[in-house]
Amino acid sequence: MDAEAEELGGKRSFFAGKFAEFSWPNLMAIGKSGFDVLNLYSESI
């Protein structure tokens, strides 16, 4: 939703602010290890 909003000239609203680190592109970033992603999931619960 956020990527589509940005493509249309809008701003991120769903994964914004303190929740930006949980966005899909951030979770699937090439530089992140499985351990890093697991830590993010555990923080979000």
C-alpha positions in Angstrom: 0.0 0.0 0.0 2.8 2.4 0.9 4.7 1.7 -2.3 1.6 2.3 -4.4 0.9 5.6 -2.5 4.4 6.8 -3.2 4.1 5.9 -6.9 1.0 8.0 -7.1 2.8 11.0 -5.4 1.5 10.4 -1.9 3.3 9.6 1.3 3.8 6.4 3.3 1.1 6.0 5.9 0.8 2.3 6.9 4.4 1.5 7.8 5.5 5.0 8.7 7.2 6.5 11.8 8.3 3.9 14.3 6.8 1.1 12.2 8.9 1.8 9.1 11.4 -0.9 10.1 8.7 -3.5 9.7 7.9 -2.7 6.1 8.2 -5.5 3.5 11.2 -4.0 1.6 13.0 -3.6 4.9 12.3 -7.2 6.0 13.3 -8.6 2.6 16.5 -6.4 2.2 19.4 -8.3 0.7 21.7 -7.3 3.5 19.5 -8.7 6.3 20.3 -12.2 7.6 17.6 -14.6 8.8 18.6 -13.8 12.4 18.0 -10.1 11.8 14.5 -10.7 10.3 13.7 -13.1 13.2 14.7 -10.4 15.7 12.4 -7.9 14.0 9.5 -10.3 14.1 10.1 -11.0 17.8 10.1 -7.2 18.5 6.8 -6.8 16.7 4.9 -9.4 18.7 
